[in-house]
Amino acid sequence: MSESSYPHAYDAVRRELGRRLAAPPGHLVQLIAGPRQVGKTTLLLELEGSWAGEAVYAAADAPAAALPGWWENLWSRAQRPGQERSSLVLLDEVQYLPQWSRLLKSKMDELRRERHPVHVVATGSSALSLGRGSRETMAGRFEKLRLLHWQAAEIARCFGSEPRAAAFDVVRFGGYPGATALQSEPDRWRAYIRDSIVEPAIGRDLLAIEQVRRPALLRQVFAIAAGHPAQILSLVKIRGQLEDPGALETIAHYLQLLEDAFLVAAVPKYSGHVVRRRAAPPKLVVLNNALLSVAIDGAPPTPEEQPERWGRWLENACIAAAWNAGQTVHYWREEPLEVDLVTSGSWGKWAVEIKTGPLHLRGLSGVLAFCGRNPDFRPVVVCDPGQQRVAEGAGVAAVPWPQFLLHGLAPSD
């Protein structure tokens, strides 16, 4: 996996952050947003351990952060008289500080006035909170990085697993590094996903930063998304499956909150430059396949035992990989034709059909029709290894799904 393929991967973010911190302090806060359990705290602790000067780590969600004088003491440690090297302040889960953006803005302005050489790095588990605070209060005082879900190549490199096996595991178990060692114990693994990731993200992070009038409804919307990976569901159909139905506007808002928390993306339909009078239903994509475990009782699917469910999980993993790589993602459907993924960005512009099992020419009709209407896109089929010849015989590029999950797509011409 190259840095350009997945710029939001752990190693890529670490390299970019190191490059920025190597320069003299410019009084710009480095804001790192990303989901839980992808290494934000680990990254800060690495920086603390390797920094040549004074480095101060502080967790804003720790009980000590509520004590009087905590904020002032943090900065006094970083601004000790007579320091020859730049200091580094590392603020973890900064969104838990009341009025965090105002506090940080005031401190950055003070550092600038008094010419203190201090770098500041802050992390948070919600794009909503960090985005709102940085835009409303800290305009011109921050740079943002996103550290997103781990991809197969990074799992393989970190844990020494064979790349294709890592791709297979990413479909079945997702890409949380802390859960990798628990995969051989399904009940323990599922409990970790539920208790260390889902519950804190929905029951704590979102409720702390956004007024959610109906927390139970938010949980139900997430559960429905986890139970329908890579499926197109209208808001009306989602409401019909809720135990406690809510207004369509509330459901749409909660889907946006789940995306801001890096849990679920409501992928929109591609429409080009045509403005639709009525929004098409979204395709629900869970952004880490580990989260699909909340909707199942048994083991994750395999292609041999549950081919249909495996196909859904694989499609979800592929679309999530594109989203986590920073690509713009859509789907396209004009009955009876459909394209699983329409993506544009650093990979280029592609119409992607994701197929499991034997590949037939009729399975290419959607991407061919779409590219005929949108010639700036190229068709590609993501398929089982060994099935590429059918697509290539029809003049369509083909990529085995392990390769796609490991490396994404090469930029199109």
N, C-alpha and C positions, 0 to 999 in steps of 0.2 A: 504494500500500500504506500503510495508516494504521498508526500506532503500536499501536493496539489490536488490529489484525488479526494483526500479527506482532511481539509484544513482545520476542521474542528475536533480532530482526534487528539488524544492526550499528548503524544510526542510532538505533534505539530504545534499545539498551543504552548507547550513548554519551551520549544525552540523560539517561537515568536516572542513570548514574554521575556525570555532571557535576552533576546536582541534588544528589546525596548529598554530593559532595565540596565543594559550595559552603557547606555548614553547617560549624560549628566541629568539629574532630576529636572524635569520641566514643569512640575506641579500639575501634571495631568494624572488623574486616578486611572489605573487599569482595572476596569470592571469585567469580571469573568462570570458570565451567566451559564447555567447548565443544570441538568437534572441531578437528583440525588444519586449518590453512590457511583459516580463516574471518575472520581479522583480529584475534585477541587481542593479538599482539605489536604490530601496527600501532596498535591502540587505546592500548596503554601508551606507545608512543613519541609518539603525538599528545599524550597527557597530559604527558609529560615536556617536550615542546617548548612547551606553552602554559601551564605552571604558573608562577605569578608568583613563588613562593618557591623554596626548594631542592627539586629533584626528583631522585631517585636511581633509575635503572633497573638491574636486575640479572637475568640469566638463570640460573636454577638448574641448567639442563642444560649450561651452558658449562664448559669445562675449568677455568677460574679458580675455580669454585665449590668445587672439591675441594682448593684450597690452604689451608694453615693461616692463620687470621686473616681469611678472606674474610667470614664472617658478622659479626664484630665491626667490621671496617672499613666494611661497608655501613651499619651503624647509626650509627657515629661521624660519617659524612658527613652523615647526616640530622639529627643532633642537635648541630650546631655552636653554641657559646655565642653569645648575643646575637642570635639570630634573632628578627625581629619577626613574620614570616609563618609560617603553618603549613608544615611540610615534607611531602613526599609520597614514599613508598617504593613502588616498583613491582617486584613479584617475578613473573617470568615462569616458567611451567612449574614451579611450586613443589613438585609432587609428587616431583621428582627429588632433593630434599633429604632425607637420612635423618632420620626422625622429624620431618618438617617441622611437623606440627601442634603437637608439644611445644615445638619451638624457637620457633614463632610465638606460642604461648600465653604462654611465659615472657617474651618480649619485650613483648607487649602489656600484660601485668601490670606490667612494669617501667615502661613509658611512662605507665601510669595512676598508679602510685605517685609518680613523679617529675614528673608533670604536663607532659610534653613534648607540644607540639602537633604530632602527626605523623599524617597519613592513611596507610593501608596498603591497597594493591590487589594482589591475587595472582591469577594465572591458572593453569589446569591443563587438560590434555587428557583427563582421565578423571573422569567423575562418581563412579566407584567410589572412587578414592583421595581426592578432595576430600570426598565425602560421608562416608566412613568417618572421616577425620581430623577433620572439623569436628564430627561428631556425638560422637565418643568423647572428644576432648580439648578442643575449642574451643567447647563449648556456651555460648551467651550472648555469644560474642565475635566473631561474624561475621554478615554478610548475604550471601546468595548471589544471583548473577545468572547466567543462561545465555545464551551467545552461540552461536546454532545456525546451521545451514546457510543460505546465502543463498537468497532466493526471487526469482522472476522480476522483480518490480517493482524490487527493489533492484539487480539486475543491469542492468536497463534504465536506471535513474537514474544509476548509477555510471559506466556505459560509454557512455551516450548512444545506446543502441540502441532501435529501435521496440519498444513493449511486447509486441505479439503475437509478434514475432520472438524476443524474449527468452524468452517462455514456450515457444516451440518449441525453442529451444536448451537450455532447462533440462531438457526431456524427453530430448533426445538427448545432451547433454554435461554435465548437472548444473549446479551453481551454485558451484563453487569460483572465486573471483575471480581467483586467480593463474593459472588454466588458461584463462581466457577468450581471451587473445591467441593461444593455441596451437591453437584449434579448426580452423583451416585446414590444419594439419599433423597429421593423425590419429596417425601413429606417435609423433611428439614429444609430442603431447597425452597419449596413452596411457602413455608412459614417465613423464611427469610425475605422473600419477595413481598409477601403481604405485610409483615411487621416492620421491616426496615426501609421499605421503599414506598409501597402504595399507601399505607396508613399515614406515615408522616407527611407525604406529599399532599394527600387529599384532606386528611383530618387535621393537619397542622399548618403546613406552608400556605395553602390557599386561603384557609380561614383566617390566618393572621394578617394577610395583606389585602384581602378583598372582602367586603361585606356580602356574605352568602346567606341569603335569607332562608334557604331550604337546603341545608347540608345533605340531608338524606336523598334528595333529588339529584344532587351533584354526584353522589356515589352511584346511584342507579344509572345515570347517563354513562358514567365510566364503565360500569359492569356491562351495559349493553354494547358499548364499543369493543370491549375485550371479548365479548361473545360473538362478534360479527366482524372478524378481521378482514380488511380489504373488501368489504361489501358496501354497496351503495344503498343507503337508507335515507328516506326523506324524514324530515322532522316530524311529520305526522305519524309515520311508522314508529319512530322512536318513542313518541308520546304514547302510542298505543301499547307499548311493552312496559311502560312504567307502572309501578304499583301505586304511585302517587302522581298522577298526571299534572303537568304544568303547562304554562303558556309556551307557544312556539318560540317567542322571543327569549324566554328564560332558558329553554333548552339550547338555543343557538348561543346564548351568552355563556352557558356552562361548557359547551364544546370549546369555545374560545379560551376559557380559563384553563381547561385541560391541556390545550396546546401551549399556552403560556407557561404551564408547569412541565412541559416536555413529556407529556404522557400520551396524548392522542392528537392526531391531526385530522381535521375535517377537510379532506382534499377536494377542491372544487372541480367542476367540469370545465374543460378547456372550451373557450368560445371565441378565441381570436380577438377580433376587433368588434364583434357583434355584441351589442348591449341587450341583454335579455330583460324582458319585463318582469319575469319571475325567476328567482334563483333556482338552479337545478339542485337536486339533492346531493349531499356530499358523499364521498367515499370515506369510510371510517378506517383510519390506519393507526394502529397502536405503535408507538415509536420505539419500542423495545419488545421483542417477542417474549421476553420473560414475563411481561405484564399480562400476557394471554393466559397465564396459569391461574388467574383468579376466576376464570370462567369454566375451568375443567376440574374434574374430580380425580381422574386417573393420570397416567403418564402422558407427556406430549406425544403427538402423532409421529408415525414413521410412514414413508411412502409405501411400504409393503402392507402394513396393517390397517391404515386409515388413509388411503390415497386422496380422497376428496378433501378431508380436513388438512392433510399435508399440503395440498395445493394451495389452500387458502393461507396457511401459515407461511408458505414460501413466498407467495405474492406479497403478503404483508411485510415480510422481512426485506424484500427487494425494494419496495416503495419506501419503507422506513430508511433503508440505507441511502437512497437518493436524498431524502429529506435531511438526514443527519450529515450528509456531505455538502449541505448548503445549496442544493439544486432547487429550482422552482418546480413544483410537482402539481400535475393535474391528471385527470382521467378524461376520456372522451367517449361519448356514446350517441349514436344515431341509429335507433333500432332498424335492423337487427345487428348492426355493427358496433363494435366496442374496442377501445384501446385501454389496456390496463394502466399504463403510465405514460404520460406526456411530460417530458422533462426538458428543461433548458437551464443553462448555467455554464460553469467551467467545463463540464463534460461535453458541451455542445447541445444541439437540439435533436432530440430523439423521440420517436414514437415506439414504445416498448410493449411487446406482447410477452407475457410470462406464462409458459406452458410446462406442464408436467406430463409424463407419460409419452406415448408415441405422438410424434408431430405430423400433422397432415396439412396439405396445402390450403384447405378451407380455413384452417386456423390463422392464416395470414391475411385474410380478407380485410379485417379491421384496420391493421396498420397500413396496408397498401391503399385502402380508400382514404384514410386520414392524410397520408403523405401526398396522395394525388391532389387533395384539396389544399394542402399546406406544404408546398414543395421545399420550404426552408427546413423542414424536418426530415430526418432519415429514419427508415424503419429498422428495427432490430428485434430479434426474438431471443429471450432468455429461456433456455430449455435444459432438459436433462443432458448430461454428458453423453455424447454419441448420437444425438439427434440433430446436430447442426446441418447435416448434408441436405435434408429436405428443404430447409430455409435457404441455404446457399444455392441450391439448384434453381430456386425461384428468384435469385438475385437479391435476397434479403440477408443482411448480416445476422449472425447467430453467435451467442455467447453462452457457454455452459453456466448454470446458475452458481456453482461454487466460485468461478472466476468473477462473476458479477459482484458477489458479496465480498470477495477479497479485494477487488481492484476497481469496481465501478466500471464506467465506460470511458473509452478514449475520446478526446475531443473530436467531433465530426468536422469534416471539411466545410 
